[in-house]
Amino acid sequence: MSDNDFPANGQLIQIEVTVAKQGAGYAWSYALMKAPPGVTVHPGHGTLYIPQDLGSARIDYILNVQASAPSIDMVYANLNVQLPNGVTAQIDSITIHRQDNRVAVQFDNQNQREFGVFLIARDSGNPNQPIISPDPQVTNDPNSEPPTGQ
């Protein structure tokens, strides 16, 4: 995984994503791999809590290919613009790195804002059926309740 597209003055947040077969569908789970102090992620729905003073950051959502269902690939991401306090102006880029199953979101953390990114995976055994994540939101709202245990 290359950090060449990452600014030297920014923070790096890496989140491991697992997509497991569950009944007729799939279950998504999230775990922090690397993050500055104060950053937490909810393991079930992926909401990411970040300090307001974090500044510029890149969030990498990295598929855990060993723990995920066989033949799953991370293929796309879509920004959720329906959030009441949502913002798209602070998003610099969303880049899909298919070769290493990674989605990189580059953003400038300003004010009290949140955004959501739908992650989309595919099973090569059923390539016409997208596997869409819950809406893992990113928030720097100090009144939000961060998840416990992370």
Protein Blocks (a to p, Z undefined) as FASTA:
>chain_A
ZZklpcfkbccdddddddddehjbccdddddfbdcehiacdfklopacddfklopadddd
dddfklmcehiacfbdcddfkbfkbcfklpmbdcddfknopacdddddehjddddddddd
ddfklmmbccddddddddfbfkbccdehZZ
